[in-house]
Amino acid sequence: MSFALGQLSLDSNLFLSPLAGYTNLPFRLIIREIGGVGLCTTDLVNARSLLLKNRKALQLIQTRPPDRPLAVQLYGTIPEEMRDAAALLESLGVSSVDINMGCPMRKICKNGGGSSMMADHAKAARLVSTMVNAVKIPVTAKMRLGWDDENLTAPDLARALEDAGIAAIAVHGRTRQQGFSGSVNLAGIRAVVQAVNRMPVIGNGDITTPQTAKMMFDHTGCAAISIGRGAFYNPWIFRHVSHFLSTGELPPDPDFEEHIAVMKRHLDLMVEVFGERRGCLTFRKVAIQYSRALGPTKEFHKLVVRLNTRAEFDDILAVYRTWRAQFLDADGNLLPHYKPHPLGLAAEPATAVKVPAGPNELW
């Protein structure tokens, strides 16, 4: 389903969320090559570091022609810096700028960024207005439902940002206190959808299968969905969701050889972009996630966590194929007992988080 983000026309209303440490250029290219995604967003980028041409910040926004349309997620609290960073990104050909108002990480929140921006609606709206008035590309924001269950302030903030001219908001259906624990609150996202007049709301959280994607649309009324961790665990998810929403049928899961082909392609891109040493080190955690769908992987994990060169990966796969054969039937399929469990995300324990200071009367 096509989607209009301000003046930007997208082929699909299925988006890749910014995922700290993972949504780099190689991963975005893999997602695009598999298909089904309408917009990809970078890892969060510090606005000040970007303006100072910090090497890490520039690496986070590196792109290629096939990596379009691209949104860059910025975080920062000084309107002038955010404005100038947005203008710089526009000059570089970036399609959209997203403001991080939802990151629960302490190092982001303690400086007034991320989820802490939800504490002061007027300040957040001024920042948005400053950016919107400086660029022609769409400006969006990603937020959570609030700081904790007693402070579900996303509907009020959404109205304030709509009045400030933001093109859309993505809502992760958890509070800052939850982190990534517990279950997504679909009713909370629906409350945000109902609170705004014309601005599209993008639903986010716990979308790991085509069925949960449909549930997000059906139960919230959101105009689009954004997938983060679910895409990292299963980069085929956008193509599968698109097929399911249009036909009502679940497509077959990729087989072993397709997983291996995509893993090798991903590693090749890692080496191209980051160099062999860093590319292989970074790929170690990627390979672990891909392998979740391959059945028994003890031998693979033991070897891949020591990966240092591209050639070594071919050797690792050869050893793994031989070892894995003991779990296959005569047709080369995993024996029923060894088939992996359906995809699920491990919950992280919730911890109490002090509510930040701010003019919001609830806080």
C-alpha positions as CSV (number, residue, x, y, z in Angstrom):
1,M,0.0,0.0,0.0
2,S,1.4,3.4,-1.0
3,F,1.8,6.1,1.6
4,A,2.2,9.9,1.5
5,L,4.7,11.4,4.0
6,G,4.2,15.1,3.5
7,Q,5.2,15.6,-0.1
8,L,7.2,12.4,-0.2
9,S,5.4,9.6,-2.0
10,L,6.4,6.1,-0.8
11,D,5.7,2.7,-2.4
12,S,4.8,1.1,0.9
13,N,3.5,1.9,4.3
14,L,5.9,-0.6,5.9
15,F,9.0,1.1,7.4
16,L,12.2,0.0,8.9
17,S,12.6,1.6,12.3
18,P,15.9,3.1,13.5
19,L,17.6,0.5,15.6
20,A,20.7,1.6,17.6
21,G,23.7,-0.3,16.4
22,Y,22.0,-2.2,13.6
23,T,20.3,-0.1,11.0
24,N,23.5,0.6,9.2
25,L,24.0,0.8,5.4
26,P,24.6,-2.9,4.8
27,F,21.5,-3.9,6.8
28,R,19.4,-1.4,5.0
29,L,20.6,-2.6,1.6
30,I,19.8,-6.2,2.6
31,I,16.3,-5.2,3.6
32,R,15.7,-3.3,0.4
33,E,17.1,-6.1,-1.8
34,I,14.7,-8.6,-0.1
35,G,11.8,-6.1,-0.7
36,G,8.6,-4.8,0.7
37,V,9.9,-1.8,2.7
38,G,8.8,1.7,1.9
39,L,11.2,3.8,4.0
40,C,14.4,3.0,6.0
41,T,15.7,5.1,8.8
42,T,19.3,5.3,10.1
43,D,20.6,4.7,13.6
44,L,20.1,7.7,15.8
45,V,22.6,10.5,15.0
46,N,23.7,13.3,17.4
47,A,22.9,16.6,15.7
48,R,25.8,18.5,17.1
49,S,28.3,15.7,16.1
50,L,26.9,15.8,12.6
51,L,27.4,19.5,12.3
52,L,30.9,19.1,13.6
53,K,31.5,16.4,10.9
54,N,32.3,13.8,13.5
55,R,33.6,10.7,11.8
56,K,31.1,8.4,13.6
57,A,28.2,10.6,12.8
58,L,29.2,10.7,9.1
59,Q,29.5,6.9,9.1
60,L,26.0,6.6,10.4
61,I,24.5,8.6,7.5
62,Q,26.6,7.0,4.7
63,T,24.4,5.8,1.9
64,R,24.3,4.7,-1.7
65,P,21.8,5.3,-4.6
66,P,19.9,2.1,-3.9
67,D,19.4,3.2,-0.3
68,R,16.5,5.4,-1.1
69,P,14.2,6.8,0.1
70,L,16.2,7.4,3.3
71,A,15.3,9.0,6.6
72,V,17.9,10.1,9.2
73,Q,17.0,10.0,12.8
74,L,18.4,13.0,14.8
75,Y,18.6,13.5,18.5
76,G,19.4,16.7,20.4
77,T,17.7,19.3,22.5
78,I,18.9,22.6,21.0
79,P,16.5,23.8,18.3
80,E,19.2,25.7,16.4
81,E,21.4,22.6,16.2
82,M,18.6,20.4,15.2
83,R,17.5,22.9,12.6
84,D,20.9,23.2,11.1
85,A,21.5,19.4,11.1
86,A,18.1,19.0,9.3
87,A,19.1,21.6,6.7
88,L,22.5,19.8,6.2
89,L,20.8,16.5,5.7
90,E,18.4,18.0,3.2
91,S,21.3,19.4,1.2
92,L,22.8,15.9,1.1
93,G,19.7,14.5,-0.5
94,V,18.2,12.8,2.5
95,S,14.4,12.2,2.0
96,S,13.2,12.8,5.5
97,V,14.4,13.7,9.0
98,D,13.1,11.9,12.1
99,I,13.4,13.3,15.7
100,N,14.1,10.8,18.4
101,M,11.7,11.4,21.3
102,G,11.4,7.8,22.4
103,C,14.9,6.3,23.1
104,P,14.8,4.9,26.7
105,M,18.6,4.8,27.1
106,R,19.8,6.6,30.1
107,K,22.8,8.3,28.3
108,I,20.3,9.9,25.9
109,C,17.6,10.8,28.4
110,K,19.9,12.3,31.0
111,N,20.7,15.2,28.7
112,G,17.1,15.9,27.9
113,G,16.9,13.9,24.7
114,G,15.0,10.7,23.7
115,S,12.0,10.0,26.0
116,S,12.8,13.0,28.2
117,M,11.6,15.2,25.4
118,M,8.0,14.0,26.2
119,A,8.2,15.9,29.5
120,D,7.9,19.3,28.0
121,H,5.3,19.5,25.2
122,A,5.8,23.2,24.5
123,K,9.6,22.9,24.2
124,A,9.2,19.8,21.9
125,A,6.8,21.7,19.7
126,R,9.1,24.7,19.4
127,L,11.9,22.4,18.4
128,V,9.7,20.8,15.7
129,S,8.5,24.2,14.5
130,T,12.1,25.4,14.1
131,M,13.0,22.4,12.0
132,V,9.8,22.3,9.9
133,N,10.3,26.0,8.9
134,A,13.9,25.4,7.9
135,V,13.5,22.5,5.4
136,K,11.2,21.3,2.7
137,I,11.6,17.6,3.4
138,P,9.2,15.9,5.8
139,V,10.0,16.1,9.5
140,T,8.7,13.3,11.7
141,A,9.1,12.1,15.3
142,K,9.3,8.8,17.1
143,M,7.9,8.7,20.6
144,R,6.7,6.3,23.3
145,L,3.4,6.3,25.1
146,G,4.8,8.2,28.0
147,W,7.3,7.9,30.8
148,D,5.3,5.2,32.8
149,D,1.8,3.9,33.0
150,E,0.7,6.8,35.1
151,N,2.0,9.3,32.5
152,L,0.6,8.3,29.1
153,T,1.1,11.7,27.6
154,A,1.6,10.7,23.9
155,P,-1.9,11.9,22.8
156,D,-1.3,15.4,24.1
157,L,2.2,15.6,22.7
158,A,1.0,14.3,19.3
159,R,-1.6,17.1,19.1
160,A,1.1,19.7,20.0
161,L,3.4,18.3,17.3
162,E,0.6,18.2,14.8
163,D,0.0,21.9,15.4
164,A,3.7,22.6,15.0
165,G,3.6,21.2,11.5
166,I,5.2,17.7,11.8
167,A,4.5,15.3,8.9
168,A,3.9,12.2,11.0
169,I,4.7,10.5,14.2
170,A,5.7,6.9,15.0
171,V,4.5,5.6,18.4
172,H,6.2,2.7,20.1
173,G,3.5,1.1,22.2
174,R,5.5,1.0,25.5
175,T,6.5,3.5,28.1
176,R,10.0,4.6,28.8
177,Q,9.9,2.7,32.1
178,Q,9.2,-0.6,30.2
179,G,12.2,-0.4,27.9
180,F,11.5,-3.3,25.7
181,S,9.9,-5.5,28.3
182,G,6.3,-6.5,28.6
183,S,3.8,-6.3,25.8
184,V,3.0,-3.5,23.4
185,N,-0.1,-1.4,24.4
186,L,-2.2,-1.3,21.2
187,A,-4.9,0.7,22.9
188,G,-2.4,3.3,23.8
189,I,-1.4,3.7,20.2
190,R,-5.1,3.9,19.2
191,A,-5.5,6.7,21.7
192,V,-2.8,8.7,19.8
193,V,-4.5,8.0,16.4
194,Q,-7.8,9.3,17.8
195,A,-6.1,12.4,19.3
196,V,-4.9,13.9,16.1
197,N,-6.9,15.4,13.2
198,R,-5.1,14.7,10.0
199,M,-1.6,13.6,10.8
200,P,-0.7,10.0,10.0
201,V,0.4,7.9,13.0
202,I,2.8,5.0,12.5
203,G,2.5,2.0,14.8
204,N,5.5,0.4,16.3
205,G,6.3,-2.4,18.7
206,D,6.3,-6.3,18.8
207,I,5.7,-6.6,15.0
208,T,7.5,-9.9,14.4
209,T,5.2,-11.7,12.0
210,P,2.6,-10.9,9.3
211,Q,-0.1,-11.6,11.8
212,T,1.1,-9.2,14.4
213,A,1.5,-6.5,11.6
214,K,-2.2,-7.0,10.7
215,M,-3.1,-6.8,14.4
216,M,-1.3,-3.5,14.7
217,F,-3.3,-2.0,11.8
218,D,-6.6,-3.5,12.9
219,H,-6.4,-2.6,16.6
220,T,-4.9,0.8,16.3
221,G,-6.2,2.3,13.1
222,C,-2.6,3.5,12.3
223,A,-1.8,4.5,8.8
224,A,1.6,2.7,8.6
225,I,3.8,0.5,10.7
226,S,7.4,0.6,11.6
227,I,9.4,-2.6,12.3
228,G,12.7,-2.6,14.2
229,R,13.8,-5.7,16.1
230,G,11.4,-7.9,14.1
231,A,13.3,-7.0,11.0
232,F,16.7,-7.7,12.5
233,Y,15.6,-11.2,13.5
234,N,13.8,-11.7,10.2
235,P,14.8,-9.4,7.3
236,W,12.1,-11.1,5.1
237,I,9.4,-9.6,7.3
238,F,8.5,-6.7,5.0
239,R,8.0,-8.9,2.0
240,H,6.0,-11.4,4.0
241,V,3.8,-8.7,5.6
242,S,3.1,-7.1,2.2
243,H,2.1,-10.5,0.8
244,F,-0.1,-11.4,3.8
245,L,-1.9,-8.0,3.8
246,S,-2.7,-8.2,0.1
247,T,-3.7,-11.9,-0.2
248,G,-4.5,-13.1,3.3
249,E,-2.0,-15.9,2.8
250,L,1.2,-16.6,4.7
251,P,4.2,-17.0,2.3
252,P,6.6,-19.9,2.9
253,D,9.6,-19.2,5.1
254,P,12.9,-18.9,3.3
255,D,14.8,-22.2,3.2
256,F,18.2,-23.0,4.5
257,E,20.0,-22.1,1.2
258,E,18.2,-18.7,1.0
259,H,19.3,-17.9,4.6
260,I,22.9,-18.8,3.7
261,A,22.8,-16.7,0.5
262,V,21.5,-13.6,2.4
263,M,24.0,-14.1,5.2
264,K,26.9,-14.2,2.7
265,R,25.5,-11.1,0.9
266,H,25.2,-9.3,4.2
267,L,28.8,-10.1,5.1
268,D,30.0,-9.0,1.7
269,L,28.3,-5.6,2.2
270,M,29.8,-5.3,5.7
271,V,33.3,-5.9,4.3
272,E,32.7,-3.4,1.4
273,V,31.4,-0.7,3.8
274,F,33.5,-1.1,6.9
275,G,36.5,-3.0,5.7
276,E,37.3,-6.7,6.4
277,R,38.3,-6.5,10.0
278,R,35.5,-4.3,11.3
279,G,33.0,-5.8,8.9
280,C,33.6,-9.3,10.2
281,L,33.6,-8.2,13.9
282,T,30.3,-6.5,13.4
283,F,28.8,-9.4,11.4
284,R,29.3,-11.8,14.3
285,K,26.2,-10.7,16.1
286,V,24.3,-10.4,12.8
287,A,25.1,-14.1,12.0
288,I,23.9,-15.2,15.4
289,Q,20.5,-13.7,14.7
290,Y,20.2,-15.1,11.2
291,S,21.0,-18.6,12.6
292,R,17.9,-18.6,14.8
293,A,15.9,-20.0,11.9
294,L,18.4,-22.7,11.0
295,G,17.8,-25.3,13.7
296,P,20.7,-26.6,15.9
297,T,23.5,-24.0,15.7
298,K,25.9,-24.9,18.5
299,E,28.8,-25.6,16.2
300,F,28.0,-22.5,14.0
301,H,27.9,-20.2,17.1
302,K,31.2,-21.6,18.4
303,L,33.0,-20.7,15.2
304,V,31.3,-17.5,14.0
305,V,32.0,-15.6,17.2
306,R,35.7,-15.8,16.2
307,L,35.1,-14.7,12.6
308,N,37.9,-12.4,11.4
309,T,38.1,-12.7,7.6
310,R,35.6,-13.1,4.8
311,A,37.3,-16.4,3.7
312,E,36.9,-17.8,7.2
313,F,33.1,-17.6,6.8
314,D,33.1,-20.0,3.9
315,D,35.1,-22.4,6.0
316,I,32.7,-22.0,8.9
317,L,29.7,-22.7,6.7
318,A,31.4,-25.9,5.3
319,V,32.0,-27.2,8.8
320,Y,28.5,-26.2,9.9
321,R,26.8,-28.0,6.9
322,T,28.7,-31.2,7.8
323,W,27.8,-31.0,11.5
324,R,24.1,-30.0,10.8
325,A,23.6,-33.1,8.6
326,Q,23.0,-35.3,11.6
327,F,19.7,-33.4,12.3
328,L,18.3,-33.8,8.8
329,D,16.0,-36.4,7.2
330,A,16.7,-38.2,3.9
331,D,15.3,-35.3,2.0
332,G,17.6,-32.8,3.6
333,N,14.9,-31.2,5.9
334,L,15.3,-30.7,9.6
335,L,13.8,-33.5,11.6
336,P,10.6,-32.3,13.4
337,H,12.3,-32.4,16.8
338,Y,15.0,-30.0,15.7
339,K,12.9,-27.4,13.9
340,P,13.3,-24.0,15.5
341,H,10.5,-22.5,17.6
342,P,8.4,-19.7,16.2
343,L,10.0,-16.3,16.4
344,G,9.7,-14.7,19.8
345,L,11.5,-11.8,21.4
346,A,12.9,-12.2,24.9
347,A,11.5,-9.7,27.3
348,E,13.8,-7.6,29.4
349,P,13.0,-7.0,33.0
350,A,11.3,-3.7,33.8
351,T,13.0,-1.4,36.3
352,A,11.7,1.7,38.0
353,V,12.7,4.9,36.3
354,K,12.5,8.2,38.0
355,V,10.1,10.6,36.2
356,P,12.0,13.6,34.8
357,A,11.5,17.2,35.7
358,G,9.3,19.3,33.4
359,P,6.4,21.6,33.2
360,N,3.9,18.8,32.3
361,E,1.5,18.9,35.3
362,L,1.3,15.1,35.5
363,W,5.1,14.9,35.9
